[in-house]
């Protein structure tokens, strides 16, 4: 299992594009400098009225398949 750390700062207004149908993925950059494209639905459990903010750990397999996303802070 591979892991990346992500610091996410995604305002609710940006996440609204998912509900409007103009976006279905979120592009992020890990602390390690790697680009990550996640289905927006993976962030929904962490969504508040302000948006999605905090540090997260993304786990995935050797083929790049999603395993889990958990909040660190």
Biopython code that builds the backbone (N, CA, C, O; Angstrom):
import numpy as np
from Bio.PDB.StructureBuilder import StructureBuilder

atoms = [
    (1, "UNK", "N", (0.845, -1.175, 0.000)),
    (1, "UNK", "CA", (0.000, 0.000, 0.000)),
    (1, "UNK", "C", (0.893, 1.242, 0.000)),
    (1, "UNK", "O", (1.862, 1.327, 0.755)),
    (2, "UNK", "N", (0.551, 2.188, -0.851)),
    (2, "UNK", "CA", (1.279, 3.445, -0.957)),
    (2, "UNK", "C", (0.450, 4.558, -0.334)),
    (2, "UNK", "O", (-0.778, 4.482, -0.294)),
    (3, "UNK", "N", (1.132, 5.597, 0.154)),
    (3, "UNK", "CA", (0.433, 6.704, 0.816)),
    (3, "UNK", "C", (1.020, 8.036, 0.386)),
    (3, "UNK", "O", (2.220, 8.162, 0.142)),
    (4, "UNK", "N", (0.147, 9.021, 0.300)),
    (4, "UNK", "CA", (0.548, 10.399, 0.045)),
    (4, "UNK", "C", (-0.159, 11.291, 1.051)),
    (4, "UNK", "O", (-1.282, 11.006, 1.467)),
    (5, "UNK", "N", (0.498, 12.359, 1.434)),
    (5, "UNK", "CA", (-0.134, 13.336, 2.315)),
    (5, "UNK", "C", (-0.577, 14.534, 1.485)),
    (5, "UNK", "O", (0.163, 15.045, 0.645)),
    (6, "UNK", "N", (-1.813, 14.967, 1.748)),
    (6, "UNK", "CA", (-2.415, 16.070, 1.012)),
    (6, "UNK", "C", (-2.854, 17.154, 1.981)),
    (6, "UNK", "O", (-3.466, 16.860, 3.008)),
    (7, "UNK", "N", (-2.551, 18.388, 1.667)),
    (7, "UNK", "CA", (-3.090, 19.531, 2.400)),
    (7, "UNK", "C", (-4.152, 20.141, 1.492)),
    (7, "UNK", "O", (-3.837, 20.726, 0.456)),
    (8, "UNK", "N", (-5.408, 19.997, 1.891)),
    (8, "UNK", "CA", (-6.520, 20.405, 1.037)),
    (8, "UNK", "C", (-7.136, 21.696, 1.556)),
    (8, "UNK", "O", (-7.429, 21.838, 2.743)),
    (9, "UNK", "N", (-7.323, 22.623, 0.638)),
    (9, "UNK", "CA", (-7.992, 23.889, 0.914)),
    (9, "UNK", "C", (-8.951, 24.133, -0.246)),
    (9, "UNK", "O", (-8.594, 24.761, -1.242)),
    (10, "UNK", "N", (-10.165, 23.629, -0.102)),
    (10, "UNK", "CA", (-11.144, 23.663, -1.186)),
    (10, "UNK", "C", (-12.416, 24.361, -0.701)),
    (10, "UNK", "O", (-13.213, 23.760, 0.019)),
    (11, "UNK", "N", (-12.613, 25.626, -1.090)),
    (11, "UNK", "CA", (-13.801, 26.360, -0.648)),
    (11, "UNK", "C", (-15.093, 25.705, -1.147)),
    (11, "UNK", "O", (-15.109, 25.048, -2.188)),
    (12, "UNK", "N", (-16.159, 25.894, -0.396)),
    (12, "UNK", "CA", (-17.459, 25.314, -0.750)),
    (12, "UNK", "C", (-17.910, 25.768, -2.138)),
    (12, "UNK", "O", (-18.546, 25.000, -2.861)),
    (13, "UNK", "N", (-17.588, 27.005, -2.518)),
    (13, "UNK", "CA", (-17.994, 27.515, -3.830)),
    (13, "UNK", "C", (-17.382, 26.680, -4.954)),
    (13, "UNK", "O", (-18.017, 26.468, -5.987)),
    (14, "UNK", "N", (-16.167, 26.212, -4.759)),
    (14, "UNK", "CA", (-15.519, 25.369, -5.770)),
    (14, "UNK", "C", (-16.161, 23.988, -5.798)),
    (14, "UNK", "O", (-16.368, 23.414, -6.867)),
    (15, "UNK", "N", (-16.472, 23.462, -4.623)),
    (15, "UNK", "CA", (-17.092, 22.140, -4.558)),
    (15, "UNK", "C", (-18.497, 22.179, -5.154)),
    (15, "UNK", "O", (-18.995, 21.154, -5.619)),
    (16, "UNK", "N", (-19.132, 23.328, -5.146)),
    (16, "UNK", "CA", (-20.468, 23.488, -5.710)),
    (16, "UNK", "C", (-20.499, 23.095, -7.183)),
    (16, "UNK", "O", (-21.535, 22.653, -7.680)),
    (17, "UNK", "N", (-19.387, 23.248, -7.884)),
    (17, "UNK", "CA", (-19.328, 22.869, -9.308)),
    (17, "UNK", "C", (-19.635, 21.394, -9.507)),
    (17, "UNK", "O", (-20.131, 21.001, -10.563)),
    (18, "UNK", "N", (-19.347, 20.575, -8.507)),
    (18, "UNK", "CA", (-19.673, 19.149, -8.588)),
    (18, "UNK", "C", (-21.184, 18.985, -8.672)),
    (18, "UNK", "O", (-21.690, 18.238, -9.510)),
    (19, "UNK", "N", (-21.897, 19.685, -7.801)),
    (19, "UNK", "CA", (-23.357, 19.586, -7.776)),
    (19, "UNK", "C", (-23.996, 20.209, -9.009)),
    (19, "UNK", "O", (-25.079, 19.801, -9.429)),
    (20, "UNK", "N", (-23.325, 21.197, -9.585)),
    (20, "UNK", "CA", (-23.841, 21.839, -10.791)),
    (20, "UNK", "C", (-23.544, 21.017, -12.038)),
    (20, "UNK", "O", (-24.039, 21.329, -13.121)),
    (21, "UNK", "N", (-22.742, 19.972, -11.891)),
    (21, "UNK", "CA", (-22.437, 19.097, -13.015)),
    (21, "UNK", "C", (-21.301, 19.567, -13.896)),
    (21, "UNK", "O", (-21.072, 18.982, -14.954)),
    (22, "UNK", "N", (-20.582, 20.603, -13.497)),
    (22, "UNK", "CA", (-19.480, 21.091, -14.330)),
    (22, "UNK", "C", (-18.134, 20.504, -13.929)),
    (22, "UNK", "O", (-17.128, 20.749, -14.595)),
    (23, "UNK", "N", (-18.108, 19.730, -12.847)),
    (23, "UNK", "CA", (-16.862, 19.082, -12.412)),
    (23, "UNK", "C", (-17.209, 17.782, -11.698)),
    (23, "UNK", "O", (-18.216, 17.702, -10.994)),
    (24, "UNK", "N", (-16.373, 16.767, -11.883)),
    (24, "UNK", "CA", (-16.576, 15.515, -11.142)),
    (24, "UNK", "C", (-15.280, 15.000, -10.524)),
    (24, "UNK", "O", (-15.273, 13.978, -9.837)),
    (25, "UNK", "N", (-14.190, 15.710, -10.771)),
    (25, "UNK", "CA", (-12.898, 15.337, -10.196)),
    (25, "UNK", "C", (-12.242, 16.572, -9.588)),
    (25, "UNK", "O", (-12.509, 17.704, -9.990)),
    (26, "UNK", "N", (-11.385, 16.322, -8.617)),
    (26, "UNK", "CA", (-10.644, 17.393, -7.953)),
    (26, "UNK", "C", (-9.158, 17.127, -8.164)),
    (26, "UNK", "O", (-8.669, 16.033, -7.884)),
    (27, "UNK", "N", (-8.446, 18.133, -8.657)),
    (27, "UNK", "CA", (-7.004, 18.009, -8.870)),
    (27, "UNK", "C", (-6.276, 18.577, -7.663)),
    (27, "UNK", "O", (-6.516, 19.715, -7.257)),
    (28, "UNK", "N", (-5.389, 17.779, -7.096)),
    (28, "UNK", "CA", (-4.656, 18.155, -5.890)),
    (28, "UNK", "C", (-3.172, 17.893, -6.089)),
    (28, "UNK", "O", (-2.781, 17.147, -6.987)),
    (29, "UNK", "N", (-2.351, 18.505, -5.252)),
    (29, "UNK", "CA", (-0.913, 18.229, -5.257)),
    (29, "UNK", "C", (-0.530, 17.776, -3.859)),
    (29, "UNK", "O", (-0.870, 18.413, -2.862)),
    (30, "UNK", "N", (0.190, 16.652, -3.809)),
    (30, "UNK", "CA", (0.603, 16.101, -2.518)),
    (30, "UNK", "C", (1.779, 16.889, -1.956)),
    (30, "UNK", "O", (2.411, 17.674, -2.663)),
    (31, "UNK", "N", (2.060, 16.670, -0.689)),
    (31, "UNK", "CA", (3.234, 17.294, -0.063)),
    (31, "UNK", "C", (4.510, 16.844, -0.756)),
    (31, "UNK", "O", (5.517, 17.553, -0.750)),
    (32, "UNK", "N", (4.460, 15.660, -1.353)),
    (32, "UNK", "CA", (5.624, 15.101, -2.049)),
    (32, "UNK", "C", (5.767, 15.662, -3.461)),
    (32, "UNK", "O", (6.724, 15.340, -4.166)),
    (33, "UNK", "N", (4.801, 16.512, -3.879)),
    (33, "UNK", "CA", (4.863, 17.138, -5.193)),
    (33, "UNK", "C", (4.171, 16.370, -6.295)),
    (33, "UNK", "O", (4.268, 16.761, -7.458)),
    (34, "UNK", "N", (3.479, 15.299, -5.978)),
    (34, "UNK", "CA", (2.786, 14.498, -6.986)),
    (34, "UNK", "C", (1.388, 15.057, -7.228)),
    (34, "UNK", "O", (0.709, 15.483, -6.294)),
    (35, "UNK", "N", (0.965, 15.050, -8.492)),
    (35, "UNK", "CA", (-0.393, 15.456, -8.839)),
    (35, "UNK", "C", (-1.339, 14.298, -8.595)),
    (35, "UNK", "O", (-1.030, 13.147, -8.902)),
    (36, "UNK", "N", (-2.502, 14.621, -8.035)),
    (36, "UNK", "CA", (-3.500, 13.607, -7.700)),
    (36, "UNK", "C", (-4.843, 14.078, -8.236)),
    (36, "UNK", "O", (-5.245, 15.217, -8.000)),
    (37, "UNK", "N", (-5.536, 13.203, -8.956)),
    (37, "UNK", "CA", (-6.883, 13.487, -9.439)),
    (37, "UNK", "C", (-7.840, 12.535, -8.730)),
    (37, "UNK", "O", (-7.797, 11.323, -8.942)),
    (38, "UNK", "N", (-8.700, 13.096, -7.892)),
    (38, "UNK", "CA", (-9.642, 12.283, -7.116)),
    (38, "UNK", "C", (-11.066, 12.531, -7.584)),
    (38, "UNK", "O", (-11.417, 13.664, -7.916)),
    (39, "UNK", "N", (-11.898, 11.484, -7.617)),
    (39, "UNK", "CA", (-13.324, 11.736, -7.814)),
    (39, "UNK", "C", (-13.816, 12.620, -6.667)),
    (39, "UNK", "O", (-13.502, 12.358, -5.506)),
    (40, "UNK", "N", (-14.566, 13.641, -6.979)),
    (40, "UNK", "CA", (-15.012, 14.594, -5.962)),
    (40, "UNK", "C", (-15.787, 13.915, -4.841)),
    (40, "UNK", "O", (-15.751, 14.374, -3.699)),
    (41, "UNK", "N", (-16.473, 12.848, -5.147)),
    (41, "UNK", "CA", (-17.246, 12.135, -4.135)),
    (41, "UNK", "C", (-16.399, 11.604, -2.991)),
    (41, "UNK", "O", (-16.914, 11.394, -1.893)),
    (42, "UNK", "N", (-15.123, 11.386, -3.221)),
    (42, "UNK", "CA", (-14.229, 10.910, -2.152)),
    (42, "UNK", "C", (-14.029, 11.968, -1.071)),
    (42, "UNK", "O", (-13.682, 11.642, 0.065)),
    (43, "UNK", "N", (-14.246, 13.227, -1.421)),
    (43, "UNK", "CA", (-14.080, 14.313, -0.451)),
    (43, "UNK", "C", (-15.380, 14.660, 0.272)),
    (43, "UNK", "O", (-15.364, 15.364, 1.281)),
    (44, "UNK", "N", (-16.494, 14.170, -0.241)),
    (44, "UNK", "CA", (-17.794, 14.542, 0.316)),
    (44, "UNK", "C", (-17.942, 14.258, 1.815)),
    (44, "UNK", "O", (-18.556, 15.067, 2.512)),
    (45, "UNK", "N", (-17.409, 13.149, 2.346)),
    (45, "UNK", "CA", (-17.545, 12.924, 3.794)),
    (45, "UNK", "C", (-16.870, 14.006, 4.643)),
    (45, "UNK", "O", (-17.175, 14.144, 5.828)),
    (46, "UNK", "N", (-15.964, 14.766, 4.046)),
    (46, "UNK", "CA", (-15.216, 15.788, 4.781)),
    (46, "UNK", "C", (-15.732, 17.202, 4.502)),
    (46, "UNK", "O", (-15.180, 18.180, 5.006)),
    (47, "UNK", "N", (-16.787, 17.302, 3.704)),
    (47, "UNK", "CA", (-17.322, 18.593, 3.283)),
    (47, "UNK", "C", (-18.133, 19.251, 4.400)),
    (47, "UNK", "O", (-19.019, 18.632, 4.987)),
    (48, "UNK", "N", (-17.815, 20.512, 4.680)),
    (48, "UNK", "CA", (-18.584, 21.324, 5.631)),
    (48, "UNK", "C", (-19.171, 22.506, 4.857)),
    (48, "UNK", "O", (-18.972, 22.612, 3.647)),
    (49, "UNK", "N", (-19.880, 23.381, 5.536)),
    (49, "UNK", "CA", (-20.425, 24.568, 4.878)),
    (49, "UNK", "C", (-19.315, 25.463, 4.337)),
    (49, "UNK", "O", (-19.534, 26.222, 3.393)),
    (50, "UNK", "N", (-18.134, 25.379, 4.927)),
    (50, "UNK", "CA", (-17.003, 26.188, 4.466)),
    (50, "UNK", "C", (-16.268, 25.548, 3.293)),
    (50, "UNK", "O", (-15.623, 26.253, 2.516)),
    (51, "UNK", "N", (-16.350, 24.245, 3.151)),
    (51, "UNK", "CA", (-15.641, 23.513, 2.108)),
    (51, "UNK", "C", (-14.898, 22.333, 2.705)),
    (51, "UNK", "O", (-15.321, 21.770, 3.714)),
    (52, "UNK", "N", (-13.785, 21.958, 2.078)),
    (52, "UNK", "CA", (-12.946, 20.864, 2.575)),
    (52, "UNK", "C", (-11.573, 21.448, 2.888)),
    (52, "UNK", "O", (-10.880, 21.958, 2.007)),
    (53, "UNK", "N", (-11.199, 21.362, 4.153)),
    (53, "UNK", "CA", (-9.924, 21.918, 4.603)),
    (53, "UNK", "C", (-9.255, 20.940, 5.553)),
    (53, "UNK", "O", (-9.924, 20.271, 6.341)),
    (54, "UNK", "N", (-7.930, 20.859, 5.476)),
    (54, "UNK", "CA", (-7.179, 20.055, 6.421)),
    (54, "UNK", "C", (-6.108, 19.227, 5.755)),
    (54, "UNK", "O", (-5.889, 19.312, 4.546)),
    (55, "UNK", "N", (-5.446, 18.425, 6.567)),
    (55, "UNK", "CA", (-4.408, 17.508, 6.090)),
    (55, "UNK", "C", (-4.998, 16.109, 6.048)),
    (55, "UNK", "O", (-5.709, 15.693, 6.963)),
    (56, "UNK", "N", (-4.697, 15.391, 4.978)),
    (56, "UNK", "CA", (-5.272, 14.075, 4.746)),
    (56, "UNK", "C", (-4.189, 13.107, 4.290)),
    (56, "UNK", "O", (-3.151, 13.508, 3.762)),
    (57, "UNK", "N", (-4.455, 11.832, 4.505)),
    (57, "UNK", "CA", (-3.575, 10.780, 4.008)),
    (57, "UNK", "C", (-4.362, 9.947, 3.008)),
    (57, "UNK", "O", (-5.403, 9.380, 3.340)),
    (58, "UNK", "N", (-3.858, 9.880, 1.787)),
    (58, "UNK", "CA", (-4.460, 9.102, 0.715)),
    (58, "UNK", "C", (-3.699, 7.793, 0.584)),
    (58, "UNK", "O", (-2.480, 7.796, 0.411)),
    (59, "UNK", "N", (-4.408, 6.680, 0.664)),
    (59, "UNK", "CA", (-3.795, 5.357, 0.493)),
    (59, "UNK", "C", (-4.295, 4.755, -0.812)),
    (59, "UNK", "O", (-5.474, 4.867, -1.148)),
    (60, "UNK", "N", (-3.384, 4.112, -1.548)),
    (60, "UNK", "CA", (-3.737, 3.496, -2.821)),
    (60, "UNK", "C", (-2.814, 2.313, -3.071)),
    (60, "UNK", "O", (-1.754, 2.196, -2.457)),
    (61, "UNK", "N", (-3.235, 1.432, -3.987)),
    (61, "UNK", "CA", (-2.426, 0.243, -4.256)),
    (61, "UNK", "C", (-1.375, 0.537, -5.332)),
    (61, "UNK", "O", (-1.283, 1.658, -5.832)),
    (62, "UNK", "N", (-0.598, -0.470, -5.676)),
    (62, "UNK", "CA", (0.499, -0.311, -6.635)),
    (62, "UNK", "C", (0.007, 0.075, -8.026)),
    (62, "UNK", "O", (0.766, 0.627, -8.823)),
    (63, "UNK", "N", (-1.273, -0.217, -8.323)),
    (63, "UNK", "CA", (-1.855, 0.147, -9.614)),
    (63, "UNK", "C", (-2.500, 1.527, -9.590)),
    (63, "UNK", "O", (-3.072, 1.967, -10.587)),
    (64, "UNK", "N", (-2.408, 2.209, -8.451)),
    (64, "UNK", "CA", (-2.991, 3.537, -8.326)),
    (64, "UNK", "C", (-4.458, 3.543, -7.941)),
    (64, "UNK", "O", (-5.102, 4.591, -7.976)),
    (65, "UNK", "N", (-5.001, 2.376, -7.570)),
    (65, "UNK", "CA", (-6.411, 2.299, -7.175)),
    (65, "UNK", "C", (-6.596, 2.797, -5.749)),
    (65, "UNK", "O", (-5.830, 2.464, -4.845)),
    (66, "UNK", "N", (-7.627, 3.597, -5.580)),
    (66, "UNK", "CA", (-7.970, 4.182, -4.287)),
    (66, "UNK", "C", (-8.224, 3.102, -3.244)),
    (66, "UNK", "O", (-8.909, 2.114, -3.511)),
    (67, "UNK", "N", (-7.664, 3.301, -2.050)),
    (67, "UNK", "CA", (-7.958, 2.435, -0.906)),
    (67, "UNK", "C", (-8.700, 3.233, 0.158)),
    (67, "UNK", "O", (-9.779, 2.834, 0.599)),
    (68, "UNK", "N", (-8.120, 4.367, 0.574)),
    (68, "UNK", "CA", (-8.783, 5.155, 1.617)),
    (68, "UNK", "C", (-8.263, 6.587, 1.627)),
    (68, "UNK", "O", (-7.202, 6.901, 1.088)),
    (69, "UNK", "N", (-9.056, 7.434, 2.262)),
    (69, "UNK", "CA", (-8.670, 8.815, 2.508)),
    (69, "UNK", "C", (-9.073, 9.117, 3.939)),
    (69, "UNK", "O", (-10.237, 8.969, 4.311)),
    (70, "UNK", "N", (-8.099, 9.542, 4.743)),
    (70, "UNK", "CA", (-8.428, 9.843, 6.138)),
    (70, "UNK", "C", (-7.841, 11.189, 6.526)),
    (70, "UNK", "O", (-6.771, 11.588, 6.066)),
    (71, "UNK", "N", (-8.582, 11.874, 7.390)),
    (71, "UNK", "CA", (-8.153, 13.190, 7.873)),
    (71, "UNK", "C", (-7.047, 13.011, 8.904)),
    (71, "UNK", "O", (-7.154, 12.171, 9.799)),
    (72, "UNK", "N", (-5.985, 13.801, 8.778)),
    (72, "UNK", "CA", (-4.895, 13.786, 9.749)),
    (72, "UNK", "C", (-5.091, 14.870, 10.798)),
    (72, "UNK", "O", (-4.784, 14.660, 11.971)),
    (73, "UNK", "N", (-5.599, 16.026, 10.388)),
    (73, "UNK", "CA", (-5.828, 17.128, 11.330)),
    (73, "UNK", "C", (-7.192, 17.715, 11.104)),
    (73, "UNK", "O", (-7.581, 18.656, 11.795)),
]
sb = StructureBuilder()
sb.init_structure("model")
sb.init_model(0)
sb.init_chain("A")
sb.init_seg("    ")
for serial, (resi, resn, name, xyz) in enumerate(atoms, 1):
    if name == "N":
        sb.init_residue(resn, " ", resi, " ")
    sb.init_atom(name, np.array(xyz, "f"), 0.0, 1.0, " ", f" {name:<3s}", serial, name[0])
structure = sb.get_structure()
